[in-house]
Amino acid sequence: MGKTAKALLAVQTSLKVPKAQRNEFGGFNYRSAEDILAALKPLLAEHQLLLTMNDDLVQKDDRHYIKATVRVVHV
């Protein structure tokens, strides 16, 4: 297993994000993307990983989609 894969494995096993948000209408707790990123940032720094995210609007037939691309680099 390479250096980057080992660092990613360490981040994935360490990441804990509680469901701190509440949807009162549906009556359920959830975690937002912002919650996940906030918990992820210190772990990425600890393991010297850089995360970049890009969103693109993609049209297929008569529908529009958001294509999210995430890249992780070991620095």
matplotlib code that plots the C-alpha trace (Angstrom):
import matplotlib.pyplot as plt

x = [0.0, 1.4, 2.0, -1.2, -3.4, -2.1, -2.7, -6.2, -6.9, -5.8, -8.0, -11.1, -10.7, -10.2, -13.0, -16.0, -18.7, -21.8, -25.2, -25.4, -28.0, -31.8, -34.5, -37.6, -40.1, -38.9, -37.8, -34.3, -30.7, -28.2, -24.6, -24.0, -21.2, -19.9, -19.8, -17.9, -15.3, -14.8, -14.0, -11.9, -9.5, -7.4, -7.0, -5.9, -3.3, -2.1, -1.5, -0.2, -3.1, -4.5, -8.1, -9.6, -13.2, -14.8, -18.4, -19.5, -23.0, -23.6, -26.6, -27.7, -30.7, -33.2, -31.8, -29.2, -26.8, -24.1, -20.9, -18.7, -15.0, -12.8, -9.0, -6.7, -2.9, -0.3, 2.1]
y = [0.0, 3.4, 6.4, 8.3, 5.2, 4.7, 8.4, 8.2, 5.0, 6.7, 9.7, 7.5, 5.5, 8.6, 10.7, 11.0, 13.5, 13.5, 14.2, 17.7, 19.1, 18.6, 18.6, 19.5, 18.9, 15.3, 14.7, 13.4, 14.3, 14.7, 15.9, 18.5, 18.7, 21.7, 19.6, 16.8, 19.3, 21.0, 17.7, 16.6, 19.6, 18.9, 15.2, 16.2, 18.5, 15.9, 13.4, 16.0, 15.6, 18.3, 18.1, 20.2, 20.2, 21.4, 21.6, 21.6, 22.0, 19.2, 18.8, 15.4, 15.3, 17.7, 17.4, 19.4, 17.8, 19.0, 17.0, 17.2, 16.2, 15.8, 15.3, 14.3, 14.8, 13.7, 16.6]
z = [0.0, -1.0, 1.2, 0.0, 0.5, 4.1, 4.9, 3.5, 5.5, 8.7, 8.0, 7.1, 10.3, 12.5, 11.1, 13.4, 12.6, 14.8, 13.4, 15.0, 12.7, 13.2, 10.7, 12.7, 9.9, 9.2, 12.8, 12.1, 12.8, 10.1, 9.3, 6.7, 4.2, 6.2, 9.3, 7.6, 6.1, 9.4, 11.1, 8.1, 7.9, 11.0, 10.0, 6.5, 7.9, 10.4, 7.6, 5.1, 2.6, 0.4, -0.7, -3.5, -4.7, -7.9, -9.0, -12.6, -14.1, -16.5, -18.8, -20.0, -22.3, -20.7, -17.2, -15.3, -12.8, -10.5, -11.0, -7.9, -8.2, -5.2, -5.5, -2.7, -3.0, -0.5, 0.0]

ax = plt.figure().add_subplot(projection="3d")
ax.plot(x, y, z, "-o")
ax.set_aspect("equal")
plt.show()
